[in-house]
């Protein structure tokens, strides 16, 4: 029976048993079914979730609310700290936007407020401090020279609030609108609009005047509140608004420590340089003595020491009228906070060290010399010699210039050739306007007649002194520039093939591309010598994030925000102190790592609508990028998403343009202002924008277009002339693809004769009025013309009669 029981046991299926599909009932499996089927096995996705410590939905909500609460507390802390005893005083700049307004009346009302104590000269220059115990606030009012644009822009970079004083009827004049354009492009902090004189009007006219002024200000400040400042209650209401106003955050200054000089003194050194001691309140971030400091308009310097003198604007002790500050004797002691460590201090090296022998080869061995001699003997040079000439006679015949196309002609790209190339291109641009517009002769004659009429305007007897204000040479240069800009707009990138030099020599550094978008271009190929002087990041975006993260983590080291400190800056020229003594603001900003080094900086700008003069590429301009101000000769290029970007010869309106220069590294974001300096010293706003990136590998390609005309057409085949003028040029450029203005594509089939005629084949029937084009490209680079010392612009008020032609005509 035992054996029979063993025979009746059930059969167990193996792993190879057939498994049929389950019925699709339309329902998904429950979690229990999935767990029973898995039998304890865990999927890779579940393991990765456990490693990432993924939280439940309720936990994620709690975490988001905590982050939101922390950010809100940080903002409230910064707002409460500003102007309090633990933070820097609330810095207010008073700027007049109309020539007929005197800001001294407004300052006098604020100074005579009975709500607090006044400290004269607390902000340096024409300024005063105001301590308000009722609001527990400290304010510093400073008034720059409104005619000095650099002073207004430098103050706007560091102040907390801009107090604009408007005219009660017009609001602002042309110069005021110009200042507002610059301030908006640079980054406008918190602002307040104030007007004087409305209360003097009658009650009926007072409301109408206020409404009219509000309509004027809506274009620039749609949500701003307009304050009257004609009495003591008005000044008290304004001070209350300043103390509780919401502050606007400017990104380019919130990540860097900066300081506005309250006082300064200069100690001459053994040489022409000395030590500058600058006192002021630390703002933005904590100030580290081992970092570099940039003085706006003067350059980068090193700090040697930071001291802590007494606070000139105390909150606890009340000063009396006239700035008498009775302090204890112990408060006059100056404590040294920190001294620079030479091992940790950043260097002032701006350029990379250049080793001219780095690319040199070692001396060849004897075997290599023998191989070179044998190769030279085996090399045969084919020359064109007269018929019947012997080998001995042929060796004495010199080659004609341009016959041998060796590697020396193709690979040579020195700076002298670059300059000669630019000069030749400028001559071609000049000749292009004359040769390409055969039907526009009458228009050119009309323009010349207009210029002659401008030169002989005094003959009419209208104004005998009109010509004294006009520079004839400058007028001729401007007319020529307008013509070139118009020619580039009508015939973009078209040039004429020269007659005195072969095209293969003139355009030997250009190449053809099958497709501008997809054809490869090595960014490391044939770099100029200036690229050995600059620095480059392996990943600029990653470096930027890392620098900002480290700056936030190191924010607890050094002189904290709100401390009144004295910074010792070494090796400073005496011109910096002379600049401060003339009443101009002195702004210090601590640089982030790598921001003193040179590289290729790209800025995305747009043409300012108030400027219509043509701006040519490589023309010297004045830039304000963040805290920096410098002069450079930029090149313009298109803002596209590809790996190659076409050069623009002029700064075109109504389109974004990328401006590329050699300049110190600056981490975005930062506002950009571009000015052009006139012959009389004034600076016109040309373009505004923002910093794009720092990337030496951005390929900027210059395109030229050679044009030819069809001579004979037979369906898809045509004989083209006037593109080249000898047979060798046709054979040299034979691999380059041809295009037409009507969208045809083709190639050169063969050369005909010796005068540059060629047979071309196209993909479709060629119209008789079509023009054949050949596109050639070469990479271009900016010129190294960086200059950190920008001359001070001439006063607008002094030259206003010269720059406003409407007033001249009315006179």
ZAMARGU-4260 file (C-alpha; in steps of 0.2 Angstrom, whole numbers, plus 5000, padded with zeros to 4 digits):
<rodrens>
0) 5000/5000/5000 | 5014/5012/5003 | 5021/5009/4986 | 5003/5013/4979 | 5002/5029/4989
5) 5019/5035/4982 | 5012/5032/4964 | 4997/5042/4967 | 5006/5058/4972 | 5002/5074/4961
10) 5014/5079/4948 | 5023/5096/4950 | 5025/5107/4934 | 5042/5112/4930 | 5048/5129/4924
15) 5045/5125/4906 | 5026/5122/4908 | 5015/5131/4896 | 5007/5147/4903 | 4992/5153/4894
20) 4986/5172/4894 | 4974/5177/4907 | 4957/5184/4902 | 4958/5203/4900 | 4944/5209/4912
25) 4949/5228/4910 | 4954/5230/4928 | 4971/5234/4934 | 4980/5223/4947 | 4979/5228/4965
30) 4994/5231/4976 | 4991/5215/4985 | 4991/5205/4969 | 5007/5213/4963 | 5015/5209/4980
35) 5009/5191/4980 | 5015/5189/4962 | 5032/5197/4966 | 5034/5185/4981 | 5046/5197/4990
40) 5056/5203/4975 | 5058/5222/4974 | 5060/5231/4958 | 5074/5243/4953 | 5063/5258/4953
45) 5057/5255/4971 | 5075/5253/4977 | 5080/5270/4968 | 5065/5278/4977 | 5072/5272/4994
50) 5089/5278/4990 | 5083/5296/4985 | 5072/5296/5001 | 5057/5300/4992 | 5044/5308/5004
55) 5025/5306/5004 | 5013/5319/4998 | 5010/5327/5015 | 5029/5327/5019 | 5032/5336/5002
60) 5019/5349/5007 | 5027/5352/5024 | 5044/5354/5016 | 5038/5366/5003 | 5029/5377/5016
65) 5045/5377/5027 | 5055/5383/5012 | 5042/5396/5008 | 5042/5402/5026 | 5061/5403/5027
70) 5062/5414/5011 | 5048/5425/5018 | 5058/5427/5035 | 5074/5431/5025 | 5066/5445/5015
75) 5058/5452/5031 | 5074/5451/5040 | 5083/5461/5026 | 5069/5474/5026 | 5070/5476/5045
80) 5089/5477/5045 | 5090/5491/5032 | 5091/5507/5041 | 5091/5499/5058 | 5105/5500/5071
85) 5111/5483/5066 | 5111/5487/5047 | 5117/5500/5035 | 5108/5517/5034 | 5094/5518/5021
90) 5104/5527/5007 | 5093/5539/4996 | 5099/5548/4981 | 5090/5564/4976 | 5090/5566/4957
95) 5082/5581/4948 | 5074/5576/4931 | 5071/5594/4925 | 5083/5609/4922 | 5071/5621/4930
100) 5070/5612/4947 | 5082/5615/4962 | 5083/5600/4973 | 5090/5611/4987 | 5073/5616/4992
105) 5067/5598/4994 | 5083/5594/5004 | 5080/5609/5015 | 5063/5603/5020 | 5069/5585/5024
110) 5084/5592/5034 | 5072/5603/5044 | 5061/5589/5049 | 5057/5589/5068 | 5056/5570/5068
115) 5074/5566/5072 | 5092/5572/5072 | 5102/5578/5058 | 5121/5574/5054 | 5129/5585/5041
120) 5141/5577/5029 | 5136/5559/5034 | 5137/5552/5017 | 5152/5562/5010 | 5150/5577/4998
125) 5133/5586/4997 | 5124/5574/5009 | 5117/5573/5027 | 5111/5559/5039 | 5094/5559/5047
130) 5091/5548/5062 | 5072/5545/5066 | 5070/5537/5083 | 5051/5536/5080 | 5053/5524/5065
135) 5069/5517/5072 | 5077/5521/5055 | 5093/5529/5049 | 5093/5538/5032 | 5107/5546/5022
140) 5102/5558/5008 | 5115/5562/4995 | 5113/5573/4980 | 5124/5570/4964 | 5127/5582/4950
145) 5113/5578/4939 | 5123/5584/4923 | 5136/5571/4927 | 5129/5555/4920 | 5143/5544/4927
150) 5140/5550/4944 | 5121/5547/4943 | 5124/5529/4936 | 5137/5525/4949 | 5126/5530/4963
155) 5111/5521/4956 | 5121/5505/4958 | 5123/5506/4977 | 5108/5517/4983 | 5093/5509/4991
160) 5080/5522/4985 | 5080/5535/4971 | 5071/5551/4975 | 5066/5559/4958 | 5061/5577/4959
165) 5049/5582/4945 | 5043/5598/4937 | 5025/5601/4942 | 5020/5604/4924 | 5031/5595/4912
170) 5038/5581/4923 | 5055/5579/4915 | 5064/5587/4901 | 5074/5578/4887 | 5090/5575/4898
175) 5079/5568/4912 | 5071/5556/4899 | 5089/5551/4894 | 5094/5548/4912 | 5078/5537/4915
180) 5082/5527/4899 | 5100/5523/4906 | 5094/5520/4924 | 5080/5507/4918 | 5093/5498/4907
185) 5106/5497/4921 | 5093/5491/4934 | 5082/5503/4944 | 5081/5501/4963 | 5066/5507/4973
190) 5061/5524/4968 | 5049/5538/4974 | 5042/5552/4964 | 5041/5570/4972 | 5035/5586/4965
195) 5036/5604/4972 | 5024/5619/4968 | 5007/5611/4966 | 5001/5617/4983 | 5004/5635/4977
200) 4991/5633/4964 | 4973/5636/4967 | 4962/5622/4973 | 4953/5620/4956 | 4970/5620/4946
205) 4978/5609/4959 | 4968/5593/4955 | 4970/5596/4936 | 4989/5599/4937 | 4991/5583/4948
210) 4981/5573/4935 | 4991/5580/4921 | 5007/5575/4929 | 5001/5558/4933 | 4997/5555/4915
215) 5015/5560/4910 | 5023/5549/4923 | 5012/5534/4918 | 5023/5530/4903 | 5038/5527/4914
220) 5031/5523/4931 | 5013/5515/4929 | 5011/5511/4947 | 5021/5524/4956 | 5014/5536/4969
225) 5016/5554/4967 | 5021/5564/4983 | 5020/5583/4986 | 5035/5591/4995 | 5030/5609/5000
230) 5028/5608/5019 | 5034/5600/5035 | 5019/5587/5035 | 5023/5582/5017 | 5041/5579/5022
235) 5035/5568/5037 | 5024/5558/5026 | 5038/5556/5013 | 5050/5550/5027 | 5037/5537/5033
240) 5035/5530/5016 | 5054/5529/5013 | 5055/5519/5030 | 5042/5506/5026 | 5044/5505/5007
245) 5047/5488/4999 | 5064/5486/4992 | 5068/5480/4974 | 5081/5467/4973 | 5095/5470/4960
250) 5104/5453/4956 | 5120/5460/4950 | 5124/5468/4967 | 5115/5457/4979 | 5128/5443/4977
255) 5143/5455/4980 | 5149/5465/4994 | 5149/5484/4990 | 5152/5500/4999 | 5149/5519/4996
260) 5163/5530/5002 | 5158/5541/5016 | 5175/5548/5019 | 5193/5544/5011 | 5211/5549/5014
265) 5226/5545/5004 | 5244/5541/5010 | 5257/5543/4997 | 5270/5528/4996 | 5288/5528/4991
270) 5283/5528/4973 | 5269/5536/4962 | 5256/5524/4971 | 5250/5525/4988 | 5237/5518/5001
275) 5219/5524/5000 | 5208/5522/5016 | 5190/5522/5012 | 5176/5522/5026 | 5159/5517/5023
280) 5145/5504/5027 | 5146/5486/5021 | 5131/5482/5010 | 5126/5466/5000 | 5137/5452/5007
285) 5151/5451/5020 | 5167/5459/5015 | 5183/5448/5015 | 5200/5456/5015 | 5208/5443/5005
290) 5196/5446/4990 | 5200/5459/4976 | 5191/5476/4976 | 5185/5485/4961 | 5184/5504/4962
295) 5171/5509/4949 | 5180/5519/4935 | 5198/5516/4941 | 5202/5497/4941 | 5205/5482/4952
300) 5216/5483/4968 | 5221/5473/4983 | 5215/5476/5001 | 5228/5476/5015 | 5218/5479/5031
305) 5200/5482/5037 | 5197/5493/5053 | 5182/5496/5063 | 5180/5515/5068 | 5166/5523/5077
310) 5149/5524/5068 | 5146/5542/5062 | 5127/5539/5062 | 5123/5531/5079 | 5105/5526/5083
315) 5106/5526/5102 | 5115/5543/5105 | 5106/5558/5098 | 5115/5572/5089 | 5111/5590/5089
320) 5108/5602/5075 | 5124/5605/5065 | 5131/5588/5067 | 5138/5589/5085 | 5140/5571/5090
325) 5145/5569/5108 | 5152/5552/5110 | 5162/5544/5124 | 5181/5544/5123 | 5182/5525/5121
330) 5172/5525/5105 | 5185/5535/5096 | 5197/5520/5096 | 5199/5511/5080 | 5200/5492/5081
335) 5208/5482/5067 | 5196/5468/5061 | 5207/5458/5049 | 5223/5459/5040 | 5226/5451/5023
340) 5234/5434/5022 | 5247/5434/5008 | 5245/5415/5006 | 5226/5416/5003 | 5225/5433/4995
345) 5219/5433/4977 | 5232/5440/4964 | 5229/5454/4952 | 5234/5443/4937 | 5222/5447/4923
350) 5231/5438/4908 | 5238/5421/4906 | 5256/5419/4906 | 5262/5417/4888 | 5277/5405/4884
355) 5283/5409/4866 | 5293/5393/4866 | 5279/5382/4871 | 5274/5377/4853 | 5292/5375/4847
360) 5299/5358/4842 | 5315/5350/4847 | 5330/5350/4835 | 5328/5337/4822 | 5340/5322/4822
365) 5352/5317/4808 | 5341/5304/4801 | 5326/5317/4800 | 5338/5329/4791 | 5343/5316/4778
370) 5325/5311/4775 | 5321/5330/4772 | 5335/5332/4760 | 5330/5317/4750 | 5312/5323/4749
375) 5318/5340/4743 | 5328/5331/4729 | 5313/5321/4724 | 5302/5336/4723 | 5299/5343/4706
380) 5292/5360/4704 | 5282/5363/4688 | 5285/5380/4680 | 5279/5389/4665 | 5295/5394/4655
385) 5296/5400/4637 | 5298/5387/4623 | 5315/5381/4620 | 5322/5386/4638 | 5335/5374/4645
390) 5335/5367/4663 | 5349/5378/4667 | 5341/5394/4661 | 5324/5389/4669 | 5332/5388/4686
395) 5336/5407/4685 | 5319/5412/4680 | 5309/5419/4696 | 5291/5414/4699 | 5278/5426/4696
400) 5269/5432/4711 | 5253/5422/4714 | 5258/5407/4703 | 5263/5395/4717 | 5250/5391/4729
405) 5260/5383/4743 | 5256/5381/4761 | 5265/5397/4765 | 5251/5407/4756 | 5237/5397/4763
410) 5242/5395/4781 | 5249/5412/4785 | 5237/5423/4796 | 5248/5435/4805 | 5242/5452/4813
415) 5249/5462/4798 | 5239/5452/4786 | 5223/5454/4797 | 5226/5473/4797 | 5229/5473/4778
420) 5214/5463/4775 | 5203/5475/4785 | 5210/5490/4776 | 5207/5481/4759 | 5189/5477/4765
425) 5186/5495/4770 | 5191/5500/4752 | 5180/5487/4745 | 5165/5493/4755 | 5169/5511/4749
430) 5170/5505/4730 | 5155/5493/4732 | 5143/5508/4735 | 5150/5516/4719 | 5150/5500/4708
435) 5135/5491/4713 | 5122/5505/4712 | 5123/5509/4693 | 5105/5515/4693 | 5106/5526/4709
440) 5118/5540/4702 | 5105/5553/4703 | 5102/5549/4721 | 5120/5551/4725 | 5121/5567/4716
445) 5107/5573/4726 | 5116/5568/4742 | 5131/5577/4737 | 5121/5593/4733 | 5113/5592/4750
450) 5131/5591/4758 | 5136/5606/4748 | 5121/5616/4753 | 5125/5612/4771 | 5143/5619/4768
455) 5137/5635/4760 | 5122/5638/4772 | 5130/5654/4777 | 5128/5662/4760 | 5110/5664/4763
460) 5113/5676/4777 | 5102/5667/4789 | 5115/5664/4802 | 5133/5670/4800 | 5139/5660/4815
465) 5131/5643/4810 | 5147/5636/4802 | 5157/5639/4818 | 5148/5624/4826 | 5150/5612/4812
470) 5165/5601/4808 | 5165/5599/4789 | 5177/5584/4790 | 5165/5575/4803 | 5150/5579/4792
475) 5159/5571/4777 | 5164/5555/4787 | 5146/5554/4793 | 5139/5555/4775 | 5151/5541/4770
480) 5146/5530/4785 | 5127/5532/4781 | 5131/5527/4763 | 5140/5511/4769 | 5126/5507/4780
485) 5113/5509/4767 | 5123/5498/4755 | 5125/5485/4768 | 5106/5485/4770 | 5102/5484/4752
490) 5116/5472/4747 | 5121/5462/4762 | 5139/5455/4762 | 5141/5458/4744 | 5159/5463/4738
495) 5167/5465/4721 | 5181/5454/4715 | 5197/5465/4714 | 5205/5467/4697 | 5223/5470/4702
500) 5225/5454/4713 | 5219/5437/4710 | 5204/5431/4720 | 5212/5415/4726 | 5225/5426/4735
505) 5214/5440/4741 | 5201/5428/4748 | 5213/5414/4753 | 5208/5414/4771 | 5190/5411/4766
510) 5181/5394/4764 | 5165/5388/4757 | 5152/5379/4767 | 5139/5366/4761 | 5127/5372/4775
515) 5130/5386/4787 | 5119/5378/4800 | 5125/5360/4799 | 5143/5361/4792 | 5156/5358/4805
520) 5168/5371/4811 | 5182/5367/4824 | 5182/5381/4837 | 5200/5378/4841 | 5206/5380/4823
525) 5219/5394/4819 | 5216/5404/4835 | 5224/5421/4836 | 5239/5425/4847 | 5227/5435/4859
530) 5219/5419/4864 | 5234/5414/4873 | 5232/5428/4885 | 5214/5425/4890 | 5206/5412/4902
535) 5192/5399/4898 | 5181/5389/4908 | 5177/5371/4904 | 5159/5374/4909 | 5155/5392/4912
540) 5137/5389/4919 | 5143/5376/4931 | 5157/5387/4937 | 5144/5401/4939 | 5133/5391/4950
545) 5148/5385/4961 | 5154/5402/4963 | 5137/5409/4969 | 5135/5394/4981 | 5152/5396/4989
550) 5149/5415/4990 | 5133/5411/5000 | 5142/5398/5011 | 5156/5410/5015 | 5144/5425/5019
555) 5148/5423/5037 | 5166/5427/5036 | 5173/5445/5036 | 5166/5462/5039 | 5147/5459/5041
560) 5133/5469/5032 | 5129/5485/5041 | 5146/5487/5049 | 5155/5504/5047 | 5173/5500/5042
565) 5188/5508/5035 | 5196/5498/5020 | 5215/5500/5017 | 5218/5498/4998 | 5236/5497/4993
570) 5245/5503/4977 | 5232/5515/4972 | 5236/5530/4960 | 5232/5548/4967 | 5220/5551/4953
575) 5207/5541/4963 | 5208/5553/4978 | 5207/5568/4966 | 5191/5560/4959 | 5183/5559/4976
580) 5188/5577/4981 | 5179/5584/4966 | 5163/5578/4973 | 5160/5562/4963 | 5154/5546/4972
585) 5167/5533/4975 | 5160/5515/4974 | 5169/5500/4980 | 5164/5482/4975 | 5172/5466/4980
590) 5175/5454/4966 | 5170/5436/4965 | 5183/5423/4961 | 5190/5424/4943 | 5181/5441/4939
595) 5198/5450/4937 | 5204/5438/4923 | 5202/5443/4905 | 5191/5432/4892 | 5179/5435/4878
600) 5163/5442/4885 | 5147/5442/4875 | 5133/5454/4878 | 5115/5454/4871 | 5110/5471/4867
605) 5096/5480/4857 | 5098/5497/4848 | 5091/5512/4858 | 5077/5520/4848 | 5084/5537/4852
610) 5100/5534/4842 | 5100/5533/4823 | 5118/5536/4818 | 5126/5520/4810 | 5137/5511/4822
615) 5150/5500/4813 | 5159/5485/4819 | 5176/5487/4827 | 5172/5505/4832 | 5177/5511/4849
620) 5162/5511/4861 | 5160/5514/4880 | 5153/5500/4890 | 5145/5499/4907 | 5143/5480/4912
625) 5137/5478/4930 | 5149/5488/4941 | 5163/5489/4927 | 5165/5504/4915 | 5178/5502/4900
630) 5181/5506/4882 | 5183/5493/4869 | 5181/5489/4850 | 5167/5476/4849 | 5162/5465/4834
635) 5143/5462/4831 | 5135/5445/4827 | 5118/5438/4826 | 5109/5430/4841 | 5105/5412/4834
640) 5104/5395/4842 | 5117/5386/4830 | 5136/5383/4833 | 5140/5397/4821 | 5135/5415/4821
645) 5136/5427/4806 | 5145/5444/4808 | 5135/5460/4807 | 5144/5474/4800 | 5133/5487/4808
650) 5122/5488/4823 | 5105/5485/4816 | 5089/5493/4824 | 5074/5483/4830 | 5084/5466/4832
655) 5094/5458/4846 | 5113/5459/4842 | 5127/5450/4852 | 5142/5461/4856 | 5158/5452/4858
660) 5174/5460/4867 | 5189/5456/4876 | 5185/5461/4894 | 5186/5455/4912 | 5175/5440/4917
665) 5158/5445/4925 | 5146/5432/4930 | 5128/5435/4924 | 5116/5443/4928 | 5122/5461/4924
670) 5114/5476/4914 | 5124/5483/4899 | 5124/5501/4893 | 5133/5505/4877 | 5138/5523/4874
675) 5147/5532/4859 | 5158/5547/4863 | 5157/5562/4852 | 5171/5574/4848 | 5165/5587/4860
680) 5166/5574/4875 | 5148/5570/4876 | 5142/5551/4877 | 5126/5546/4867 | 5117/5530/4873
685) 5118/5518/4858 | 5111/5501/4864 | 5105/5493/4880 | 5104/5475/4885 | 5112/5462/4897
690) 5127/5451/4899 | 5124/5434/4889 | 5139/5423/4894 | 5158/5421/4893 | 5164/5409/4880
695) 5179/5411/4869 | 5173/5396/4859 | 5158/5405/4851 | 5162/5405/4833 | 5158/5421/4824
700) 5159/5419/4805 | 5161/5433/4792 | 5152/5430/4776 | 5156/5438/4759 | 5146/5436/4743
705) 5154/5436/4726 | 5142/5440/4712 | 5141/5436/4694 | 5130/5438/4679 | 5123/5425/4667
710) 5130/5428/4649 | 5122/5413/4640 | 5108/5402/4647 | 5103/5385/4640 | 5090/5378/4651
715) 5099/5372/4667 | 5116/5377/4660 | 5123/5395/4660 | 5139/5404/4656 | 5143/5416/4670
720) 5155/5431/4669 | 5161/5445/4680 | 5163/5434/4696 | 5181/5430/4692 | 5193/5438/4679
725) 5206/5424/4676 | 5205/5405/4673 | 5215/5400/4689 | 5202/5408/4700 | 5188/5398/4692
730) 5198/5382/4695 | 5202/5387/4713 | 5184/5390/4718 | 5177/5376/4708 | 5172/5365/4723
735) 5161/5379/4731 | 5143/5378/4729 | 5134/5392/4719 | 5117/5400/4723 | 5106/5413/4715
740) 5095/5427/4722 | 5080/5417/4715 | 5084/5402/4725 | 5093/5391/4712 | 5108/5380/4717
745) 5122/5374/4706 | 5141/5372/4704 | 5155/5376/4692 | 5157/5363/4678 | 5172/5370/4669
750) 5181/5386/4665 | 5180/5394/4648 | 5194/5404/4641 | 5206/5414/4651 | 5195/5429/4656
755) 5186/5421/4670 | 5170/5415/4661 | 5164/5398/4668 | 5150/5385/4663 | 5139/5382/4678
760) 5125/5369/4680 | 5110/5373/4691 | 5095/5362/4698 | 5082/5372/4688 | 5079/5384/4674
765) 5089/5400/4677 | 5080/5416/4673 | 5089/5429/4663 | 5087/5443/4677 | 5094/5432/4690
770) 5111/5435/4699 | 5123/5421/4703 | 5131/5421/4721 | 5145/5412/4729 | 5146/5413/4748
775) 5163/5412/4757 | 5166/5412/4776 | 5180/5415/4788 | 5181/5416/4807 | 5184/5433/4815
780) 5189/5439/4832 | 5188/5455/4842 | 5202/5467/4843 | 5212/5469/4860 | 5208/5487/4864
785) 5201/5485/4881 | 5204/5501/4892 | 5197/5502/4910 | 5200/5521/4910 | 5186/5530/4903
790) 5186/5549/4901 | 5173/5558/4911 | 5159/5564/4899 | 5156/5582/4895 | 5142/5590/4905
795) 5125/5589/4896 | 5120/5607/4902 | 5136/5614/4895 | 5133/5607/4877 | 5114/5607/4877
800) 5113/5622/4865 | 5125/5612/4853 | 5116/5596/4853 | 5098/5602/4851 | 5096/5608/4833
805) 5078/5614/4836 | 5084/5627/4848 | 5097/5633/4836 | 5084/5635/4822 | 5072/5645/4833
810) 5086/5657/4838
</rodrens>
